[in-house]
Structures are given as C-alpha cells and as structure tokens.
C-alpha cells in the first residue's frame, strides 16, 4: 500500500506560479498529476516515470513542469503562467509498469496495476 499526500495548493492571481508536492510512502515507477473541477471529469495533466520521461496534457504544455526526487519519493508540479481555468483540485497518482510502460492520460483509469491516489490540494487562480 502506498499513501500519497499532496501539498502546496493555494490561491494565486492569474500569471502567478505555484509548486505542488506529493509525498509518497513507498516506491512506484509511474506517477502523475490530475485535476478536477466539481461536476467535471478528472483530467490527467502530467506524467513521469522513474527514468524521468515526461508527458503533458495539451492544456498545460509549456506552462507546467513535472519532476521527481527519487531519493525522497516526492513528486512535484511547477505551475507557471497560471490562468483562472487552472482552478481545480489537484491530485497525484502512482502505479506500476505494465509491459515496460507507464500509463498516460485516460490509460490510468484502466491500467492493470494497482493505482494509488492522494486526497488532493486545491488551487484557485483569480483573474
């Protein structure tokens, strides 16, 4: 069992920056950040594996950066040039490899490996 705890959310004005952290209690090879607005589907926005390979959703590409500190089992999301439409609850997720790959996007919801989710941290961007 892996527990994930997000932190770093808050309120910021448009154009500002925030850095989210996700502390994991154990090792997993695949990690990602998701966000969800109440009443809407959860959106996968950034993914990384233990080799440092990354994938981004179109809505955040060029503005957000996902990184990890393997020694600390901590995942980060640096968010720059924030927009009001980035307002959401942000969640981190962790899972294992399957056939040598990590999931991206909607693959996370059907991935044949145990997937762990944090409780989320709220990000609010005002115009």
Backbone as a printed PyTorch tensor [residue, N CA C, xyz], in Angstrom:
tensor([[[  0.8440,  -1.1920,   0.0000],
         [  0.0000,   0.0000,   0.0000],
         [  0.8820,   1.2450,   0.0000]],

        [[  0.5750,   2.1820,  -0.8820],
         [  1.3170,   3.4330,  -0.9770],
         [  0.3750,   4.5770,  -0.6550]],

        [[  0.7730,   5.4200,   0.2680],
         [ -0.0210,   6.6040,   0.5920],
         [  0.6050,   7.8230,  -0.0640]],

        [[ -0.2540,   8.6630,  -0.6080],
         [  0.1840,   9.8680,  -1.2960],
         [ -0.4180,  11.0800,  -0.6050]],

        [[  0.4000,  12.0830,  -0.3410],
         [ -0.0820,  13.2960,   0.3300],
         [  0.3780,  14.5100,  -0.4730]],

        [[ -0.6030,  15.2460,  -1.0120],
         [ -0.3030,  16.4470,  -1.7770],
         [ -0.2230,  17.6660,  -0.8600]],

        [[  0.5580,  18.6570,  -1.2930],
         [  0.6400,  19.9340,  -0.5800],
         [  1.0490,  21.0050,  -1.5730]],

        [[  0.9260,  22.2570,  -1.1450],
         [  1.3880,  23.3660,  -1.9640],
         [  0.3000,  24.1330,  -2.6820]],

        [[ -0.9410,  23.6760,  -2.5730],
         [ -2.0170,  24.4060,  -3.2110],
         [ -2.2870,  25.7250,  -2.5140]],

        [[ -3.1110,  26.5460,  -3.1550],
         [ -3.4520,  27.8280,  -2.5580],
         [ -4.1140,  28.7210,  -3.5780]],

        [[ -4.1780,  29.9970,  -3.2400],
         [ -4.7920,  30.9930,  -4.1110],
         [ -3.7150,  31.8840,  -4.6990]],

        [[ -3.8490,  32.1740,  -5.9810],
         [ -2.8630,  32.9920,  -6.6710],
         [ -3.5590,  33.7770,  -7.7680]],

        [[ -2.9960,  34.8940,  -8.1410],
         [ -3.5620,  35.6830,  -9.2370],
         [ -3.0920,  35.1240, -10.5760]],

        [[ -3.8710,  35.3970, -11.5880],
         [ -3.5190,  34.9560, -12.9390],
         [ -2.1240,  35.4710, -13.3000]],

        [[ -1.3510,  34.5960, -13.9350],
         [  0.0220,  34.9190, -14.2760],
         [  1.0280,  34.4770, -13.2330]],

        [[  0.5390,  34.1050, -12.0630],
         [  1.4200,  33.6980, -10.9810],
         [  1.8420,  32.2490, -11.0840]],

        [[  2.5580,  31.7970, -10.0550],
         [  3.1030,  30.4400, -10.0290],
         [  2.8130,  29.7630,  -8.6970]],

        [[  2.7520,  28.4410,  -8.7650],
         [  2.6550,  27.6060,  -7.5720],
         [  3.4560,  26.3360,  -7.8170]],

        [[  3.9360,  25.7380,  -6.7280],
         [  4.6230,  24.4540,  -6.8290],
         [  3.9360,  23.4540,  -5.9160]],

        [[  3.3900,  22.4210,  -6.5170],
         [  2.7460,  21.3610,  -5.7580],
         [  3.7440,  20.2540,  -5.4630]],

        [[  3.5640,  19.6150,  -4.3190],
         [  4.3810,  18.4680,  -3.9430],
         [  3.4780,  17.2910,  -3.6190]],

        [[  3.9950,  16.0960,  -3.8400],
         [  3.2680,  14.8760,  -3.4970],
         [  4.2690,  13.9200,  -2.8630]],

        [[  4.0830,  13.6690,  -1.5890],
         [  4.9770,  12.7810,  -0.8640],
         [  4.4000,  11.3690,  -0.8650]],

        [[  5.2110,  10.4010,  -1.3060],
         [  4.7690,   9.0110,  -1.3810],
         [  5.4220,   8.1920,  -0.2750]],

        [[  4.6360,   7.2950,   0.3210],
         [  5.1600,   6.4850,   1.4210],
         [  5.9650,   5.2940,   0.9260]],

        [[  5.8960,   5.0090,  -0.3770],
         [  6.6250,   3.8870,  -0.9300],
         [  7.0080,   4.1340,  -2.3770]],

        [[  7.7040,   3.1260,  -2.9380],
         [  8.2000,   3.2840,  -4.3080],
         [  7.1610,   2.8510,  -5.3310]],

        [[  6.9880,   3.6670,  -6.3840],
         [  6.2280,   3.2610,  -7.5660],
         [  6.9570,   3.8000,  -8.7790]],

        [[  6.8370,   3.1180,  -9.9020],
         [  7.5940,   3.5160, -11.0860],
         [  6.9230,   4.6400, -11.8680]],

        [[  5.6110,   4.6750, -11.8590],
         [  4.8460,   5.6200, -12.6810],
         [  4.0940,   6.5850, -11.7610]],

        [[  4.1700,   7.8810, -12.0770],
         [  3.4500,   8.8630, -11.2740],
         [  2.8510,   9.9220, -12.1870]],

        [[  1.8270,  10.5870, -11.6850],
         [  1.1800,  11.6030, -12.4980],
         [  0.3940,  12.5900, -11.6630]],

        [[  0.0470,  13.6980, -12.3000],
         [ -0.8140,  14.7220, -11.7060],
         [ -2.1120,  14.7970, -12.5000]],

        [[ -3.1960,  14.9120, -11.7670],
         [ -4.5310,  15.0670, -12.3400],
         [ -5.1780,  16.2770, -11.6910]],

        [[ -6.2360,  16.7690, -12.3160],
         [ -7.0130,  17.8350, -11.7000],
         [ -8.4790,  17.6310, -12.0260]],

        [[ -9.3050,  18.1740, -11.1470],
         [-10.7390,  18.0010, -11.3240],
         [-11.4910,  19.2050, -10.8210]],

        [[-12.3890,  19.6760, -11.6420],
         [-13.3290,  20.7190, -11.2610],
         [-14.6420,  20.0310, -10.9030]],

        [[-15.2730,  20.4860,  -9.8570],
         [-16.5110,  19.8520,  -9.4100],
         [-17.5240,  19.7780, -10.5420]],

        [[-18.0520,  18.5900, -10.7400],
         [-19.0380,  18.3990, -11.7890],
         [-18.4580,  18.0230, -13.1280]],

        [[-17.1190,  17.9890, -13.2100],
         [-16.4680,  17.6310, -14.4610],
         [-15.5860,  16.4070, -14.2550]],

        [[-15.1720,  15.7760, -15.3530],
         [-14.3150,  14.6010, -15.2750],
         [-12.9020,  14.9790, -14.8370]],

        [[-12.2480,  14.0270, -14.1720],
         [-10.8670,  14.2440, -13.7780],
         [ -9.9780,  14.2490, -15.0220]],

        [[ -9.0630,  15.2150, -15.0760],
         [ -8.2000,  15.4060, -16.2440],
         [ -6.7560,  15.0860, -15.8770]],

        [[ -6.1360,  14.2170, -16.6420],
         [ -4.7150,  13.9340, -16.4610],
         [ -3.8950,  15.0130, -17.1360]],

        [[ -2.9320,  15.6030, -16.4170],
         [ -2.2130,  16.7330, -16.9910],
         [ -0.7080,  16.5160, -17.1310]],

        [[ -0.1000,  15.6820, -16.3220],
         [  1.3530,  15.4980, -16.4100],
         [  1.7320,  14.1480, -15.8250]],

        [[  2.7120,  13.4930, -16.4910],
         [  3.0760,  12.1310, -16.1000],
         [  4.5920,  11.9720, -16.1830]],

        [[  5.1280,  11.1110, -15.3210],
         [  6.5680,  10.9020, -15.3070],
         [  6.8640,   9.4830, -14.8600]],

        [[  7.9620,   8.9000, -15.3920],
         [  8.3990,   7.6040, -14.8790],
         [  9.7300,   7.7910, -14.1490]],

        [[ 10.2370,   6.7210, -13.5820],
         [ 11.4360,   6.8150, -12.7570],
         [ 12.6810,   7.1070, -13.5730]],

        [[ 12.5910,   6.9730, -14.8970],
         [ 13.7080,   7.3440, -15.7580],
         [ 13.6750,   8.8320, -16.1030]],

        [[ 12.6090,   9.5220, -15.6310],
         [ 12.4790,  10.9520, -15.8840],
         [ 11.7750,  11.3130, -17.1760]],

        [[ 11.2160,  10.3260, -17.8500],
         [ 10.4940,  10.6090, -19.1020],
         [  9.1290,  11.2070, -18.7470]],

        [[  8.7530,  12.2810, -19.4320],
         [  7.5430,  13.0300, -19.0910],
         [  6.5810,  13.1330, -20.2730]],

        [[  5.3130,  13.3010, -19.9320],
         [  4.2480,  13.5430, -20.9030],
         [  3.3130,  14.5720, -20.3030]],

        [[  2.8130,  15.4830, -21.1430],
         [  1.9360,  16.5530, -20.6640],
         [  0.6470,  16.6010, -21.4690]],

        [[ -0.4120,  17.0140, -20.8040],
         [ -1.6450,  17.2870, -21.4960],
         [ -1.5410,  18.6150, -22.2350]],

        [[ -2.2990,  18.7550, -23.2900],
         [ -2.2200,  19.9590, -24.1220],
         [ -2.5500,  21.2210, -23.3300]],

        [[ -3.4260,  21.1140, -22.3380],
         [ -3.8700,  22.3010, -21.6070],
         [ -2.7830,  22.9090, -20.7330]],

        [[ -1.7280,  22.1630, -20.4310],
         [ -0.6850,  22.6730, -19.5380],
         [  0.6960,  22.6680, -20.1800]],

        [[  0.8060,  22.1240, -21.3700],
         [  2.1020,  22.0050, -22.0280],
         [  2.7510,  23.3780, -22.1830]],

        [[  4.0150,  23.4740, -21.7830],
         [  4.7360,  24.7370, -21.8720],
         [  4.5980,  25.6240, -20.6500]],

        [[  3.6580,  25.3080, -19.7660],
         [  3.4520,  26.1180, -18.5500],
         [  3.7640,  25.3280, -17.2790]],

        [[  3.4700,  24.0400, -17.2790],
         [  3.6730,  23.2030, -16.1010],
         [  4.8550,  22.2630, -16.3340]],

        [[  5.5640,  21.9370, -15.2520],
         [  6.6860,  21.0060, -15.3310],
         [  6.5820,  19.9890, -14.2050]],

        [[  6.6060,  18.7180, -14.5690],
         [  6.5690,  17.6420, -13.5730],
         [  7.9910,  17.1370, -13.3520]],

        [[  8.3620,  16.9960, -12.0910],
         [  9.6680,  16.4620, -11.7400],
         [  9.5030,  15.5400, -10.5400]],

        [[ 10.5680,  14.8120, -10.2260],
         [ 10.5110,  13.9300,  -9.0680],
         [ 11.8740,  13.8700,  -8.4060]],

        [[ 11.8530,  13.6540,  -7.1130],
         [ 13.0650,  13.4170,  -6.3470],
         [ 12.9830,  11.9620,  -5.8960]],

        [[ 13.6670,  11.0840,  -6.6110],
         [ 13.5510,   9.6520,  -6.3290],
         [ 14.0300,   9.2960,  -4.9250]],

        [[ 15.0450,  10.0090,  -4.4610],
         [ 15.5800,   9.7110,  -3.1370],
         [ 14.5560,  10.0090,  -2.0420]],

        [[ 13.7110,  11.0030,  -2.2920],
         [ 12.7150,  11.3930,  -1.2980],
         [ 11.3320,  10.8280,  -1.6050]],

        [[ 11.2040,  10.0950,  -2.7180],
         [  9.8800,   9.6110,  -3.1370],
         [  8.8660,  10.7450,  -3.1730]],

        [[  9.2850,  11.8610,  -3.7510],
         [  8.4310,  13.0460,  -3.8120],
         [  8.2730,  13.4960,  -5.2600]],

        [[  7.0460,  13.7940,  -5.5970],
         [  6.6940,  14.2700,  -6.9340],
         [  6.3630,  15.7480,  -6.8410]],

        [[  6.7250,  16.4970,  -7.8860],
         [  6.4640,  17.9360,  -7.8920],
         [  5.7250,  18.3320,  -9.1710]],

        [[  5.0150,  19.4470,  -9.0760],
         [  4.4230,  20.0650, -10.2580],
         [  4.6340,  21.5640, -10.1490]],

        [[  5.5310,  22.0840, -10.9600],
         [  5.7570,  23.5240, -11.0300],
         [  4.7640,  24.1030, -12.0240]],

        [[  3.9510,  25.0210, -11.5610],
         [  2.9090,  25.6080, -12.3930],
         [  3.1870,  27.0860, -12.5780]],

        [[  3.4590,  27.4890, -13.8040],
         [  3.7290,  28.8860, -14.1370],
         [  2.6530,  29.4300, -15.0560]],

        [[  2.6080,  30.7440, -15.1590],
         [  1.6320,  31.4110, -16.0350],
         [  0.2230,  30.8680, -15.7810]],

        [[ -0.1570,  30.8180, -14.5350],
         [ -1.4500,  30.2400, -14.1790],
         [ -2.6040,  31.0780, -14.7100]],

        [[ -3.6670,  30.3710, -15.0820],
         [ -4.8680,  31.0050, -15.6280],
         [ -6.0640,  30.6450, -14.7430]],

        [[ -7.1160,  31.4490, -14.7790],
         [ -8.3120,  31.1090, -13.9880],
         [ -8.8440,  29.7100, -14.3040]],

        [[ -8.7000,  29.2590, -15.5340],
         [ -9.1870,  27.9280, -15.9030],
         [ -8.3360,  26.7980, -15.3310]],

        [[ -7.2250,  27.1410, -14.6840],
         [ -6.4270,  26.1280, -13.9780],
         [ -6.9830,  25.8480, -12.5870]],

        [[ -7.9760,  26.6270, -12.1710],
         [ -8.5910,  26.4150, -10.8640],
         [ -9.2110,  25.0280, -10.7950]],

        [[ -8.7950,  24.2330,  -9.8020],
         [ -9.2650,  22.8590,  -9.6700],
         [ -8.6690,  22.2480,  -8.4130]],

        [[ -9.1450,  21.0460,  -8.0740],
         [ -8.4830,  20.2260,  -7.0720],
         [ -7.4380,  19.4030,  -7.8160]],

        [[ -6.2190,  19.4130,  -7.3130],
         [ -5.1230,  18.7000,  -7.9610],
         [ -4.7740,  17.4510,  -7.1570]],

        [[ -4.6610,  16.3300,  -7.8850],
         [ -4.3840,  15.0390,  -7.2680],
         [ -3.1230,  14.4330,  -7.8600]],

        [[ -2.3550,  13.7420,  -7.0460],
         [ -1.2740,  12.9380,  -7.6120],
         [ -1.6860,  11.4690,  -7.5770]],

        [[ -1.0950,  10.6930,  -8.4660],
         [ -1.3970,   9.2810,  -8.5900],
         [ -0.1000,   8.5180,  -8.8290]],

        [[ -0.1170,   7.2460,  -8.4270],
         [  1.0720,   6.4100,  -8.5820],
         [  0.6580,   4.9990,  -8.9560]],

        [[  1.4670,   4.3550,  -9.7890],
         [  1.1700,   2.9930, -10.1840],
         [  2.4560,   2.3090, -10.6440]],

        [[  2.3180,   1.0670, -11.0750],
         [  3.4700,   0.3120, -11.5360],
         [  3.4980,   0.1870, -13.0460]],

        [[  4.6380,  -0.3020, -13.5660],
         [  4.7650,  -0.5270, -15.0010],
         [  3.9640,  -1.7460, -15.4210]],

        [[  3.5920,  -1.7480, -16.6840],
         [  2.9790,  -2.9290, -17.3030],
         [  3.5220,  -3.0240, -18.7140]],

        [[  4.0770,  -4.1860, -19.0410],
         [  4.7280,  -4.3750, -20.3500],
         [  5.7870,  -3.3080, -20.6120]],

        [[  6.4630,  -2.8720, -19.5560],
         [  7.5480,  -1.9200, -19.7160],
         [  7.1210,  -0.4810, -19.8860]],

        [[  5.8410,  -0.2080, -19.7730],
         [  5.3280,   1.1480, -19.9770],
         [  4.6320,   1.6800, -18.7390]],

        [[  4.4660,   3.0190, -18.7160],
         [  3.6370,   3.6920, -17.7310],
         [  2.4060,   4.2510, -18.4210]],

        [[  1.3330,   4.4160, -17.7000],
         [  0.1210,   4.9620, -18.3130],
         [  0.2160,   6.4690, -18.4880]],

        [[ -0.5040,   6.9730, -19.4500],
         [ -0.6880,   8.4120, -19.6120],
         [ -2.1710,   8.6660, -19.8470]],

        [[ -2.6170,   9.8540, -19.4990],
         [ -3.9900,  10.2410, -19.7620],
         [ -5.0100,   9.2490, -19.2290]],

        [[ -5.9730,   8.9220, -20.0490],
         [ -7.0870,   8.0740, -19.6250],
         [ -6.6630,   6.6340, -19.4010]],

        [[ -5.4390,   6.2530, -19.8210],
         [ -4.9340,   4.8980, -19.5770],
         [ -4.8860,   4.6070, -18.0840]],

        [[ -4.7200,   5.6520, -17.2670],
         [ -4.6380,   5.4480, -15.8210],
         [ -5.9000,   4.7770, -15.2860]],

        [[ -7.0470,   5.0380, -15.8890],
         [ -8.3090,   4.5350, -15.3490],
         [ -8.5390,   3.0650, -15.6820]],

        [[ -7.7530,   2.5290, -16.6170],
         [ -7.9080,   1.1180, -16.9900],
         [ -6.6090,   0.3550, -16.8230]],

        [[ -5.6690,   0.9210, -16.1290],
         [ -4.3360,   0.3320, -16.0180],
         [ -4.3870,  -0.9410, -15.1900]],

        [[ -3.7840,  -2.0440, -15.6780],
         [ -3.8610,  -3.3220, -14.9610],
         [ -2.8410,  -3.4480, -13.8280]],

        [[ -2.6280,  -2.4030, -13.1290],
         [ -1.7670,  -2.3850, -11.9470],
         [ -2.4820,  -1.5680, -10.8700]],

        [[ -2.1860,  -1.8650,  -9.6390],
         [ -2.7840,  -1.1240,  -8.5400],
         [ -2.4230,   0.3540,  -8.6940]],

        [[ -3.4290,   1.1990,  -8.5890],
         [ -3.2240,   2.6410,  -8.7020],
         [ -3.5990,   3.3010,  -7.3870]],

        [[ -2.7490,   4.2050,  -6.9450],
         [ -2.9630,   4.9160,  -5.6850],
         [ -3.2340,   6.3880,  -5.9850]],

        [[ -4.0960,   6.9870,  -5.1730],
         [ -4.4800,   8.3820,  -5.3420],
         [ -4.3280,   9.1200,  -4.0260]],

        [[ -3.9010,  10.3870,  -4.1290],
         [ -3.8920,  11.2470,  -2.9640],
         [ -5.2630,  11.8720,  -2.7580]],

        [[ -5.3870,  12.6780,  -1.7120],
         [ -6.6730,  13.3140,  -1.4010],
         [ -6.8390,  14.6520,  -2.1010]],

        [[ -5.7750,  15.1880,  -2.6420],
         [ -5.8660,  16.4010,  -3.4190],
         [ -5.4850,  17.6600,  -2.6640]],

        [[ -5.1440,  18.6810,  -3.4280],
         [ -4.8610,  20.0080,  -2.8900],
         [ -5.5010,  21.0320,  -3.8270]],

        [[ -6.1790,  22.0120,  -3.2550],
         [ -6.9520,  22.9670,  -4.0520],
         [ -6.0620,  24.0780,  -4.5880]],

        [[ -6.2290,  24.3880,  -5.8560],
         [ -5.5700,  25.5240,  -6.4980],
         [ -6.6540,  26.4480,  -7.0260]],

        [[ -6.5710,  27.7170,  -6.6460],
         [ -7.5380,  28.7130,  -7.0950],
         [ -6.7850,  29.8710,  -7.7270]],

        [[ -7.1180,  30.1670,  -8.9850],
         [ -6.4630,  31.2420,  -9.7220],
         [ -7.5050,  32.3170, -10.0130]],

        [[ -7.2570,  33.5170,  -9.5410],
         [ -8.1910,  34.6160,  -9.7340],
         [ -7.7120,  35.5210, -10.8610]],

        [[ -8.6950,  36.1020, -11.5340],
         [ -8.3560,  36.9720, -12.6850],
         [ -8.0900,  38.3950, -12.2350]]])
